[in-house]
Amino acid sequence: MKISKTLLIAAISGIAGCLIGALAVSRYWARLTTELVSSGNGAEAAQLVHNLGLLRQGKTQEAINLMEIELDGNILTLGSQGKGMGSKTKGVENLLQNVATYRKQSPYVTATPELKSKIDQVLSASNQ
């Protein structure tokens, strides 16, 4: 009788510990996720304000160049998203196809030939 009572108490303690641990981790994870999203949105807002300021000052080409650089980064990020999962989602593929069409209509010279090669590789893979 004592052994079964001891096992029951141990099992209940283990379950309670797991539940408390899961609750603590979920709260931390929610806070971390919120902070990451907020910092990303803050950086994006700062970039938009800067680009809008350039456009209002008539510095159109400078604003376009900054947006093209940002687009380069987005292309590389989107291109690498499917590598760990086996394939990209249809939405990402469609977006990359739209970017490829835009870049054909409005060519942009990237900072380095290596970067251009990587971007071209991602965009050409989206057209297959």
N, C-alpha and C positions, 0 to 999 in steps of 0.2 A: 504494500500500500504506500509506503514511504517513497519507494522508487518512482511509482507512477505520479505521485504528487510532486516530486522533485522535477520530473521530466515535464510535467504540465507547467510548473512555474518557470522553468528554463525556456520552454517554448513561448510562453506568453511574454517573457522578458525579451526574448529575441525578436519577436514580432513587434513589440512596442519600440524597441531600439531602432528597428528598420523604418518604422513609420515616422519616428521623430527625426531620424537622419534624412529621410526623403523630404520631409517638410522643410528642414533647414536648407538642404541643397536647392530645393525648388524656389525658395524665397531668394537665396543668393543668386541663382540663375536668372530669375525674373529681373532682379535689380541690375545685374550685369548686362543683360540683353537690352534693357531700357536705356542704360548709359551708352552702350555702343551705338544704338540707333540715334540717340540724341546727338552724340558727337558727330556722327556721319551727317545728320541733317544740318547741324551747325556749320560744318565745313562747307557743305553744299550751298547753304544760304550765304555764307561769306563770299564764296566764289561768284555766285549770281549777282550779289550787290556790286562786287568789283567790276564784273563784265557789264552790268547795266550802267555803271558810272562811266566806263570807257565809251559805251555807245552814245550816251547822252553828251559826252564831250566831243563827239565826232571822230573818235579813234576806232573806227569800225574794224580796220584790218587787225589791230592789236587784239581786240575782243574776239574776232574770229580765230586768230592764232591760238589764243588761250583755250577757246572752246574745242578746237581741233586737237590740242594736246590732251585735254580731258577726255575727248572721244577716243583717242589712242589708248589711254588707260582703261577705259570701259571695254573696248574691243578685246584687249588682252585678258581682262578679268573674265569676260563672258566666254572667251575662247577656252579658258582653263577650267571653267566650272564643270563641264561634263567629263573631264578626264578621270576623276575618281569614281564616277557613277556609271561609266560605260558609254553613255550618250547624253547629249544635251536635250533639254525639253524642246518641244515644238515651238514654244513661245520664244525661247532664246534663238533657235534657228531662224525663225521669221525675222526677229530683230536684227540679227547679223546680216541677213539677206538685204534688209532695208538699208543698213549701213553700207553694205557693199555697193548697192545701187547709188546711194548718195555719193560715195567716194569716186565712183566712175563718172558721175555727172560733175562733181566738184573736186578735182584732184587736189591733194594736199601733200607737200613734201615733209616727211617726218625728220626728226633731228638727226638720226643716224641711219645708215643703210641696214644695219642689223635689226633695228626697230621696224623699219619698213618691211623687211623680210618676214618678221614674225607676224606683223599685222596682215600682210598679204596672205600668209599661210592660213590664218584664222578665217579671213574673209573668203578665201577660195574654198576652204573646207565647207563653209556654209552654203555654197552654191552647188554642192554635189548632191 
